[in-house]
């Protein structure tokens, strides 16, 4: 199975690592990691915040995947220029790793894939990773200085 995972991934945190672990575990035919372009990263924020550059985010993702890949998977990094981009445009992808937050988007993605004559994607739902305070780890919380990348509460 060829698996994709997409996101901004910046700043990188343990929740992202869980997404990568799921992609690596199920992606025996390789994984595609799609990082949002600098422009799309800003456009898709639910609330305005700073986002590391694509180059910085790419380095972080590359390092994290290298550390997590115990299977020796073929990993391809791509730049995501539109919201659904690679998931709707790439017929060779079989599954998409999603979070509980993004899982509902799989229906719209699969509708677009069917319209293009592609097979629908299977969803691989990765669980949330929680910080020490019981709240979900997120890049926004890290940028706001509430927690670190591993969910430790900052004072």
C-alpha positions in Angstrom: 0.0 0.0 0.0 1.3 3.5 -0.9 0.4 5.9 1.9 0.3 9.7 2.0 0.3 12.1 4.9 0.0 15.9 4.5 0.3 18.9 6.6 2.2 22.0 7.5 4.3 20.2 10.1 5.6 23.3 11.8 6.6 23.5 14.4 7.0 19.7 14.4 5.6 17.9 17.5 4.8 14.4 18.8 1.4 14.5 17.2 3.1 14.8 13.8 5.4 12.0 14.7 2.4 9.8 15.3 1.1 10.6 11.8 4.5 9.7 10.3 4.6 6.5 12.4 1.3 5.4 11.0 2.3 6.2 7.4 5.5 4.3 7.8 3.9 1.3 9.4 1.3 0.9 6.7 3.2 2.2 3.7 4.9 -1.0 2.5 4.9 0.4 -1.1 6.2 3.8 0.0 5.0 6.9 1.6 4.4 10.4 0.2 4.8 13.3 2.7 3.2 16.5 1.4 4.3 19.7 3.1 2.2 22.8 2.5 3.9 25.5 0.6 4.8 28.6 2.5 1.8 30.4 0.9 -0.7 27.6 1.6 0.6 27.2 5.2 -0.4 30.8 5.9 -3.7 30.5 4.0 -4.9 27.4 5.8 -4.3 28.6 9.4 -7.5 28.6 11.5 -6.0 31.3 13.5 -3.0 33.5 12.5 0.4 32.4 13.7 3.9 32.3 12.5 4.9 29.2 10.5 8.5 28.0 10.0 9.7 28.2 6.4 9.3 25.3 4.0 13.0 24.6 4.1 13.0 24.5 7.9 9.9 22.3 8.0 11.3 20.0 5.4 14.5 19.5 7.4 12.4 18.7 10.5 10.2 16.2 8.7 13.2 14.5 7.0 14.9 14.1 10.4 11.8 12.8 12.1 11.1 10.2 9.5 14.7 9.1 9.4 14.5 8.6 13.2 11.1 6.7 13.0 11.6 4.6 9.9 12.4 1.1 11.2 11.0 -0.5 8.0 13.3 1.2 5.5 10.4 2.7 3.5 10.7 4.6 0.3 9.8 8.2 1.3 9.0 10.9 -1.1 8.6 14.5 0.1 6.5 16.9 -2.0 5.2 20.4 -1.8 1.5 20.8 -1.4 0.2 23.8 -3.3 -3.5 23.4 -2.8 -5.7 22.1 0.0 -6.3 18.6 -1.4 -3.6 18.6 -4.0 -1.7 15.3 -4.0 -4.5 13.2 -2.4 -6.9 14.1 -5.3 -4.3 14.2 -8.1 -2.1 11.2 -7.5 -3.7 7.9 -8.6 -0.9 5.7 -7.1 -1.8 6.6 -3.5 -3.9 4.0 -1.8 -4.4 5.5 1.7 -4.2 8.8 3.6 -3.2 9.1 7.2 -5.6 11.5 8.9 -6.2 12.8 12.4 -9.6 12.7 14.1 -9.8 16.4 13.1 -9.1 15.9 9.4 -10.9 12.5 8.9 -14.1 14.1 7.7 -12.2 15.6 4.8 -11.6 12.2 3.4 -15.2 12.0 1.9 -14.6 15.2 -0.2 -11.2 13.9 -1.2 -12.7 10.6 -2.4 -15.5 12.4 -4.2 -12.8 14.3 -6.2 -10.9 11.1 -6.8 -13.9 9.4 -8.2 -14.6 12.4 -10.4 -11.2 11.9 -11.9 -11.6 8.1 -12.3 -9.3 7.2 -9.4 -10.0 4.7 -6.7 -11.0 6.1 -3.3 -8.4 6.3 -0.6 -8.6 4.3 2.6 -8.3 6.4 5.7 -5.7 5.5 8.4 -6.8 7.4 11.5 -4.0 8.3 13.9 -5.0 9.1 17.4 -4.4 12.5 19.0 -1.4 12.9 21.2 -2.1 14.8 24.4 0.1 17.2 26.4 0.7 16.8 30.1 -2.3 19.0 30.8 -4.7 16.7 29.0 -5.2 19.0 26.1 -4.2 18.0 22.5 -0.7 18.8 21.4 -0.8 21.4 18.5 1.7 23.6 16.7 -0.5 26.6 17.8 -0.1 25.7 21.4 3.7 25.4 20.9 3.9 28.8 19.1 1.8 30.4 21.9 4.3 29.1 24.5 1.9 26.8 26.3 3.7 23.5 25.7 6.8 22.2 24.1 7.0 19.8 21.1 6.6 16.8 23.5 3.6 18.2 25.4 5.4 19.4 28.5 3.5 22.4 29.9 5.6 25.5 30.0 5.4 28.1 32.7 
